[in-house]
Amino acid sequence: MAIEFAKLHGCGNDYIAIDGRSIERDWGPLTAEISKPAFGVGSDGIVLLLDSDVAQVRMRVYNPDGSEAEMSGNGIRLFAKFVLDRGIAEPTKDGLTVETLGGVRTVWPEMVDGRMKSARVAMGPAMFTASEVPVDTTELGGIGEVIAEKTTIGGVELSITCLAIGNPHAVAITDQSVEDFPLLEVGPLVENHLMFPQRINFEVVNVHARG
């Protein structure tokens, strides 16, 4: 079966967009196959368009390993462009509403000659409560929030803050340059650590200046 798709990127985060409203597929395994750069199209996952009963459109997001994500900030912007440029939905004065696993989100697009040039997204407030991220804080003494907590993963001492913005994130503040941080080695260890029962997105930040 041939499936039409578009490949888009936001800040280098590239997704394959598919209109799945009339297609019955097991999207997880398919995503894992077509996301492989050597044997498939190559991508950071799929954003899938579906019908919604609570918003103008519904988006499902699949990671390159086939697992499903609650939300993606870059993904929803690309999804909105895919939907709007094809005339599948029209933004109202209140924006374009999109149903996600993380709740209904609103996208405010800038349209030029009938095509989306840029967009703002209402991601909602960040949640820091450990149970909402979620993060198991047993190793950290059962604290209610993980904010600038010291822990060692993969032999590297990290100061991490955990939060959820539709999906879970662990952010490490480091004094070394981001380019020198061993992200390829440490990242997968953090993502799959037992502290994170639903796995977690991992980012490293170096603060150049405050103020």
Secondary structure by P-SEA (a helix, b strand, c coil): ccccbbbbbcccbbbbbbcccccccaaaaaaaaaacccccccccbbbbbbbbccccbbbbbbccccccccccaaaaaaaaaaaaaacccccccccbbbbccccbbbbbbbcccccccccccccccccccccccccccccccccccccbbbbbccccccbbbbbbccbbbbbbbbcccccccccccaaaaaaaccccccbbbbbbbbbcccc
